[in-house]
Amino acid sequence: MLVKNEIWGNIPLLHISTDTMNEKTPVVIFLHGFMSAKEHNLHYAYQLVNKGVRVLLPDAKLHGDRSEGLTETQMNLHFWDIVLNSIHEVEQLYNELKNKQLVTHDKIGVAGTSMGGIVTSGCLKLYDWIKTAAICMGGPGFIKLGAYQLQQFAKSGVEFPMTEQQVQKTNELLGKYDITLTPERFAGRPVLFWHGERDKTVPFHDTYNFYCTLRAYYEENPSNLKFIADKQAGHAVSREGMLAATDWLAQHLA
């Protein structure tokens, strides 16, 4: 297994593969969570590469090798900017895969945990080239999640310097990436959701309720949509969840 530190454009990433992989090998772009970094998801890459999938683990803006030493409170102010930036950088990585002649196929998946799962949801709205996805602890409803975050900040005494006008303007922007507003954009693609029922960071019920709505769009291929609820888990993916996500991706990219 080869783990290479590379920079594609302005994006530092880990490129994990084997020396037998070629341009016909399927690819997963796997996105890390808030306050995390690319190397913290190497266990996902290990599972995927062993199943014959090339993996890219990029660092999000202000994370990992791109850190600017901000506190978590300061980072929270940039949360949605980081998410939207990551959505656009996923397309940049896709274009680089083609430019580097690493792919001559459409077998490309996108997945992530927490913030990475949120980014994955936005990518599904924008990019038809994504063949399959796994959303772990990610909230696909950007506007709802933004409102929940503001409520949580207020409860914890954190002042979030946004006027009503700014909130409205932010919601208009988030709406362009919020796939819950256009569920038909899933287009029957194989998508797995994993979520802990005790999650207080990204509310379980908002994601699960959307999944229930989404099932109507998968009546022709119900097996392409799956939701795994972990009754004991909070905001952390279990080993079982990690294995389920990597199995799902490999299976639907085979």
One Martini backbone bead per residue (centre of mass of N, CA, C, O) as a GRO file, in nm:
protein
  254
    1MET     BB    1   0.094   0.037   0.024
    2LEU     BB    2   0.045   0.375  -0.084
    3VAL     BB    3   0.156   0.685   0.081
    4LYS     BB    4   0.096   1.012  -0.047
    5ASN     BB    5   0.222   1.332  -0.039
    6GLU     BB    6   0.019   1.585  -0.187
    7ILE     BB    7  -0.033   1.851  -0.443
    8TRP     BB    8  -0.343   1.975  -0.575
    9GLY     BB    9  -0.272   2.256  -0.649
   10ASN     BB   10  -0.387   2.375  -0.322
   11ILE     BB   11  -0.420   2.061  -0.228
   12PRO     BB   12  -0.370   1.874   0.034
   13LEU     BB   13  -0.282   1.515   0.020
   14LEU     BB   14  -0.373   1.176   0.032
   15HIS     BB   15  -0.240   0.906  -0.167
   16ILE     BB   16  -0.402   0.590  -0.200
   17SER     BB   17  -0.238   0.282  -0.305
   18THR     BB   18  -0.119   0.068  -0.558
   19ASP     BB   19   0.102  -0.073  -0.798
   20THR     BB   20  -0.165  -0.208  -0.957
   21MET     BB   21  -0.290   0.046  -1.021
   22ASN     BB   22  -0.515   0.229  -1.246
   23GLU     BB   23  -0.734   0.392  -1.468
   24LYS     BB   24  -0.959   0.155  -1.375
   25THR     BB   25  -0.966   0.247  -1.094
   26PRO     BB   26  -1.139   0.321  -0.842
   27VAL     BB   27  -1.270   0.618  -0.662
   28VAL     BB   28  -1.217   0.797  -0.345
   29ILE     BB   29  -1.342   1.082  -0.185
   30PHE     BB   30  -1.230   1.170   0.145
   31LEU     BB   31  -1.389   1.352   0.418
   32HIS     BB   32  -1.336   1.534   0.681
   33GLY     BB   33  -1.373   1.682   0.978
   34PHE     BB   34  -1.407   1.899   1.215
   35MET     BB   35  -1.087   1.953   1.340
   36SER     BB   36  -0.942   1.782   1.141
   37ALA     BB   37  -0.774   1.538   0.917
   38LYS     BB   38  -0.662   1.335   0.674
   39GLU     BB   39  -0.507   1.115   0.863
   40HIS     BB   40  -0.779   1.036   1.032
   41ASN     BB   41  -0.876   0.845   0.758
   42LEU     BB   42  -0.692   0.586   0.703
   43HIS     BB   43  -0.890   0.352   0.773
   44TYR     BB   44  -1.064   0.389   0.525
   45ALA     BB   45  -0.841   0.356   0.313
   46TYR     BB   46  -0.751   0.074   0.388
   47GLN     BB   47  -1.017  -0.067   0.318
   48LEU     BB   48  -1.044   0.032   0.021
   49VAL     BB   49  -0.774  -0.065  -0.097
   50ASN     BB   50  -0.833  -0.369  -0.024
   51LYS     BB   51  -1.093  -0.333  -0.240
   52GLY     BB   52  -0.975  -0.164  -0.501
   53VAL     BB   53  -0.939   0.149  -0.401
   54ARG     BB   54  -0.880   0.463  -0.462
   55VAL     BB   55  -0.747   0.737  -0.247
   56LEU     BB   56  -0.859   1.061  -0.131
   57LEU     BB   57  -0.714   1.290   0.127
   58PRO     BB   58  -0.816   1.591   0.207
   59ASP     BB   59  -0.762   1.915   0.306
   60ALA     BB   60  -0.920   2.149   0.451
   61LYS     BB   61  -0.978   2.447   0.512
   62LEU     BB   62  -0.788   2.521   0.802
   63HIS     BB   63  -0.661   2.229   0.781
   64GLY     BB   64  -0.395   2.090   0.875
   65ASP     BB   65  -0.175   2.209   0.641
   66ARG     BB   66  -0.396   2.472   0.650
   67SER     BB   67  -0.339   2.589   0.907
   68GLU     BB   68  -0.387   2.905   1.128
   69GLY     BB   69  -0.438   2.866   1.446
   70LEU     BB   70  -0.728   2.843   1.520
   71THR     BB   71  -0.985   2.837   1.702
   72GLU     BB   72  -1.282   2.689   1.739
   73THR     BB   73  -1.445   2.950   1.747
   74GLN     BB   74  -1.319   3.069   1.490
   75MET     BB   75  -1.394   2.829   1.306
   76ASN     BB   76  -1.705   2.855   1.330
   77LEU     BB   77  -1.716   3.119   1.155
   78HIS     BB   78  -1.608   2.926   0.893
   79PHE     BB   79  -1.774   2.673   0.831
   80TRP     BB   80  -1.933   2.734   0.557
   81ASP     BB   81  -1.688   2.815   0.397
   82ILE     BB   82  -1.552   2.539   0.412
   83VAL     BB   83  -1.774   2.370   0.286
   84LEU     BB   84  -1.797   2.520   0.011
   85ASN     BB   85  -1.502   2.491  -0.065
   86SER     BB   86  -1.499   2.178  -0.068
   87ILE     BB   87  -1.703   2.135  -0.291
   88HIS     BB   88  -1.520   2.271  -0.510
   89GLU     BB   89  -1.265   2.087  -0.460
   90VAL     BB   90  -1.383   1.823  -0.562
   91GLU     BB   91  -1.386   1.913  -0.858
   92GLN     BB   92  -1.085   1.963  -0.875
   93LEU     BB   93  -1.005   1.665  -0.823
   94TYR     BB   94  -1.152   1.546  -1.062
   95ASN     BB   95  -0.990   1.702  -1.278
   96GLU     BB   96  -0.712   1.589  -1.189
   97LEU     BB   97  -0.765   1.293  -1.246
   98LYS     BB   98  -0.786   1.345  -1.551
   99ASN     BB   99  -0.520   1.500  -1.604
  100LYS     BB  100  -0.348   1.245  -1.476
  101GLN     BB  101  -0.476   0.979  -1.584
  102LEU     BB  102  -0.641   0.804  -1.340
  103VAL     BB  103  -0.905   0.820  -1.532
  104THR     BB  104  -1.151   0.614  -1.756
  105HIS     BB  105  -1.415   0.672  -1.574
  106ASP     BB  106  -1.722   0.662  -1.339
  107LYS     BB  107  -1.576   0.537  -1.064
  108ILE     BB  108  -1.692   0.770  -0.833
  109GLY     BB  109  -1.657   0.857  -0.493
  110VAL     BB  110  -1.822   1.012  -0.205
  111ALA     BB  111  -1.705   1.090   0.134
  112GLY     BB  112  -1.793   1.133   0.498
  113THR     BB  113  -1.742   1.301   0.812
  114SER     BB  114  -1.954   1.512   0.908
  115MET     BB  115  -1.845   1.761   0.739
  116GLY     BB  116  -1.792   1.553   0.508
  117GLY     BB  117  -2.096   1.476   0.482
  118ILE     BB  118  -2.196   1.756   0.412
  119VAL     BB  119  -2.029   1.791   0.158
  120THR     BB  120  -2.141   1.544   0.009
  121SER     BB  121  -2.428   1.654  -0.021
  122GLY     BB  122  -2.348   1.900  -0.197
  123CYS     BB  123  -2.222   1.732  -0.426
  124LEU     BB  124  -2.482   1.580  -0.513
  125LYS     BB  125  -2.620   1.839  -0.619
  126LEU     BB  126  -2.386   1.925  -0.840
  127TYR     BB  127  -2.275   1.616  -0.918
  128ASP     BB  128  -2.316   1.367  -1.164
  129TRP     BB  129  -2.035   1.193  -1.139
  130ILE     BB  130  -2.140   1.063  -0.895
  131LYS     BB  131  -2.197   0.727  -0.813
  132THR     BB  132  -2.131   0.732  -0.494
  133ALA     BB  133  -2.226   0.740  -0.130
  134ALA     BB  134  -2.116   0.850   0.210
  135ILE     BB  135  -2.304   0.956   0.508
  136CYS     BB  136  -2.144   1.052   0.809
  137MET     BB  137  -2.297   1.258   1.022
  138GLY     BB  138  -2.463   1.415   0.800
  139GLY     BB  139  -2.620   1.721   0.700
  140PRO     BB  140  -2.821   1.792   0.421
  141GLY     BB  141  -2.955   2.039   0.583
  142PHE     BB  142  -2.826   2.345   0.583
  143ILE     BB  143  -3.037   2.539   0.703
  144LYS     BB  144  -3.110   2.373   0.954
  145LEU     BB  145  -2.820   2.345   1.066
  146GLY     BB  146  -2.763   2.647   1.097
  147ALA     BB  147  -2.988   2.699   1.305
  148TYR     BB  148  -2.889   2.495   1.517
  149GLN     BB  149  -2.613   2.624   1.567
  150LEU     BB  150  -2.717   2.895   1.674
  151GLN     BB  151  -2.864   2.771   1.917
  152GLN     BB  152  -2.610   2.642   2.049
  153PHE     BB  153  -2.451   2.899   2.089
  154ALA     BB  154  -2.656   3.043   2.270
  155LYS     BB  155  -2.660   2.826   2.498
  156SER     BB  156  -2.329   2.859   2.538
  157GLY     BB  157  -2.267   3.186   2.507
  158VAL     BB  158  -2.218   3.237   2.206
  159GLU     BB  159  -2.137   3.495   2.002
  160PHE     BB  160  -2.303   3.563   1.689
  161PRO     BB  161  -2.218   3.798   1.437
  162MET     BB  162  -2.553   3.817   1.331
  163THR     BB  163  -2.784   3.929   1.142
  164GLU     BB  164  -3.080   3.879   0.995
  165GLN     BB  165  -2.976   3.950   0.712
  166GLN     BB  166  -2.732   3.757   0.716
  167VAL     BB  167  -2.892   3.498   0.757
  168GLN     BB  168  -3.058   3.523   0.498
  169LYS     BB  169  -2.817   3.530   0.304
  170THR     BB  170  -2.701   3.258   0.389
  171ASN     BB  171  -2.954   3.087   0.316
  172GLU     BB  172  -2.945   3.150   0.015
  173LEU     BB  173  -2.672   3.016  -0.028
  174LEU     BB  174  -2.731   2.732   0.098
  175GLY     BB  175  -2.968   2.658  -0.098
  176LYS     BB  176  -2.770   2.582  -0.343
  177TYR     BB  177  -2.664   2.312  -0.153
  178ASP     BB  178  -2.950   2.203  -0.063
  179ILE     BB  179  -3.080   1.883  -0.118
  180THR     BB  180  -3.359   1.894   0.033
  181LEU     BB  181  -3.484   2.089  -0.198
  182THR     BB  182  -3.361   1.852  -0.424
  183PRO     BB  183  -3.399   1.520  -0.418
  184GLU     BB  184  -3.374   1.448  -0.729
  185ARG     BB  185  -3.050   1.469  -0.732
  186PHE     BB  186  -2.989   1.172  -0.659
  187ALA     BB  187  -3.084   0.985  -0.902
  188GLY     BB  188  -3.057   0.683  -0.769
  189ARG     BB  189  -2.809   0.682  -0.615
  190PRO     BB  190  -2.587   0.528  -0.417
  191VAL     BB  191  -2.679   0.571  -0.064
  192LEU     BB  192  -2.526   0.616   0.256
  193PHE     BB  193  -2.639   0.626   0.592
  194TRP     BB  194  -2.483   0.739   0.901
  195HIS     BB  195  -2.620   0.741   1.250
  196GLY     BB  196  -2.640   0.869   1.562
  197GLU     BB  197  -2.896   0.901   1.799
  198ARG     BB  198  -2.693   1.084   2.010
  199ASP     BB  199  -2.657   1.326   1.834
  200LYS     BB  200  -2.566   1.683   1.902
  201THR     BB  201  -2.430   1.811   1.642
  202VAL     BB  202  -2.594   1.622   1.432
  203PRO     BB  203  -2.905   1.569   1.389
  204PHE     BB  204  -3.068   1.277   1.345
  205HIS     BB  205  -3.371   1.346   1.262
  206ASP     BB  206  -3.319   1.518   1.013
  207THR     BB  207  -3.186   1.292   0.848
  208TYR     BB  208  -3.404   1.072   0.875
  209ASN     BB  209  -3.646   1.233   0.761
  210PHE     BB  210  -3.518   1.270   0.483
  211TYR     BB  211  -3.490   0.975   0.412
  212CYS     BB  212  -3.795   0.919   0.413
  213THR     BB  213  -3.848   1.108   0.174
  214LEU     BB  214  -3.639   0.973  -0.030
  215ARG     BB  215  -3.772   0.693  -0.084
  216ALA     BB  216  -3.967   0.792  -0.315
  217TYR     BB  217  -3.703   0.816  -0.519
  218TYR     BB  218  -3.647   0.471  -0.479
  219GLU     BB  219  -3.865   0.267  -0.597
  220GLU     BB  220  -3.692   0.124  -0.826
  221ASN     BB  221  -3.416   0.134  -0.611
  222PRO     BB  222  -3.411   0.066  -0.285
  223SER     BB  223  -3.108  -0.055  -0.248
  224ASN     BB  224  -2.967   0.244  -0.301
  225LEU     BB  225  -3.092   0.294  -0.005
  226LYS     BB  226  -2.935   0.366   0.319
  227PHE     BB  227  -2.994   0.330   0.683
  228ILE     BB  228  -2.782   0.368   0.970
  229ALA     BB  229  -2.870   0.314   1.307
  230ASP     BB  230  -2.716   0.414   1.615
  231LYS     BB  231  -2.824   0.394   1.939
  232GLN     BB  232  -2.531   0.454   2.097
  233ALA     BB  233  -2.441   0.686   1.925
  234GLY     BB  234  -2.291   0.971   1.864
  235HIS     BB  235  -2.023   1.178   1.748
  236ALA     BB  236  -1.933   0.872   1.626
  237VAL     BB  237  -1.785   0.633   1.441
  238SER     BB  238  -1.804   0.318   1.415
  239ARG     BB  239  -1.665   0.038   1.305
  240GLU     BB  240  -1.921  -0.063   1.165
  241GLY     BB  241  -1.964   0.197   1.003
  242MET     BB  242  -1.698   0.196   0.849
  243LEU     BB  243  -1.742  -0.082   0.711
  244ALA     BB  244  -2.010  -0.014   0.572
  245ALA     BB  245  -1.906   0.223   0.400
  246THR     BB  246  -1.676   0.071   0.247
  247ASP     BB  247  -1.849  -0.152   0.131
  248TRP     BB  248  -2.043   0.022  -0.027
  249LEU     BB  249  -1.843   0.164  -0.213
  250ALA     BB  250  -1.709  -0.087  -0.337
  251GLN     BB  251  -1.965  -0.223  -0.447
  252HIS     BB  252  -2.058   0.044  -0.631
  253LEU     BB  253  -1.760   0.038  -0.793
  254ALA     BB  254  -1.729  -0.258  -0.927
   0.00000   0.00000   0.00000
